[in-house]
Amino acid sequence: MERMTTRLRRLIEAPELLVAPGVAECVGARLVAEQGFDALYMTGAGTTASRLGMPDVGLLGVTEMADNAGRIADAAGRAVK
């Protein structure tokens, strides 16, 4: 099985355009994955808006961002299987 980092590198280096919709939470990640996109990205402003209902002015730290990224990756992976 191909490692996720290897897959991402392959997708980025491919000659085709890589379309990666931005998501802020798990529901968005599942929807994007179910639509068949090869990649997605976590939007920091969307994460802050989703979690705090506030603009992204640095209130969330690396711990909260990493937690959200892990949850998004987990949700997108479950939708693909």
C-alpha positions as CSV (number, residue, x, y, z in Angstrom):
1,M,0.0,0.0,0.0
2,E,1.3,3.4,-1.0
3,R,2.1,5.8,1.9
4,M,0.0,9.0,2.0
5,T,3.1,11.2,1.7
6,T,4.3,9.3,-1.3
7,R,0.8,9.6,-2.9
8,L,0.6,13.3,-2.3
9,R,4.1,13.8,-3.8
10,R,3.1,11.8,-6.9
11,L,-0.1,13.8,-7.3
12,I,1.7,17.2,-7.0
13,E,4.4,16.1,-9.4
14,A,2.0,14.8,-12.0
15,P,1.6,16.9,-15.2
16,E,-2.2,17.2,-14.6
17,L,-3.7,19.9,-12.5
18,L,-4.4,18.8,-8.9
19,V,-7.7,20.2,-7.7
20,A,-7.8,20.2,-3.9
21,P,-11.0,21.7,-2.4
22,G,-10.6,23.5,1.0
23,V,-12.4,22.0,4.0
24,A,-12.7,23.1,7.6
25,E,-14.3,20.1,9.3
26,C,-15.0,16.4,9.0
27,V,-18.3,16.7,7.2
28,G,-16.7,18.7,4.4
29,A,-13.8,16.2,4.2
30,R,-16.3,13.3,3.8
31,L,-18.2,15.1,1.1
32,V,-15.1,16.0,-0.9
33,A,-13.7,12.5,-0.6
34,E,-17.1,11.0,-1.7
35,Q,-17.0,13.2,-4.8
36,G,-13.8,11.5,-5.8
37,F,-11.3,14.3,-5.4
38,D,-7.7,13.0,-5.0
39,A,-6.7,15.7,-2.4
40,L,-8.1,18.3,-0.1
41,Y,-6.6,20.9,2.1
42,M,-7.6,22.2,5.5
43,T,-8.3,25.9,5.6
44,G,-7.0,27.7,8.7
45,A,-9.6,30.5,8.5
46,G,-12.3,27.9,8.0
47,T,-11.1,25.9,10.9
48,T,-11.1,28.9,13.2
49,A,-14.6,30.0,12.0
50,S,-15.9,26.5,12.4
51,R,-14.4,25.9,15.9
52,L,-14.7,29.4,17.4
53,G,-17.2,31.3,15.2
54,M,-14.5,34.0,15.0
55,P,-12.1,35.3,12.3
56,D,-8.6,33.8,12.1
57,V,-6.5,36.1,14.2
58,G,-4.2,33.5,15.7
59,L,-6.5,32.3,18.5
60,L,-6.0,28.6,17.6
61,G,-2.6,27.1,18.2
62,V,-0.6,24.4,16.5
63,T,-2.2,21.7,18.8
64,E,-5.8,22.6,17.8
65,M,-4.8,22.8,14.1
66,A,-3.0,19.5,14.1
67,D,-6.0,17.9,15.9
68,N,-8.4,19.2,13.3
69,A,-6.1,18.1,10.4
70,G,-5.9,14.6,11.9
71,R,-9.7,14.4,12.2
72,I,-10.2,15.7,8.7
73,A,-7.7,13.1,7.3
74,D,-9.4,10.4,9.2
75,A,-12.9,11.3,8.0
76,A,-11.7,11.6,4.4
77,G,-10.0,8.2,4.5
78,R,-13.2,6.6,5.9
79,A,-15.2,8.0,3.1
80,V,-12.9,6.6,0.4
81,K,-12.9,3.0,1.7
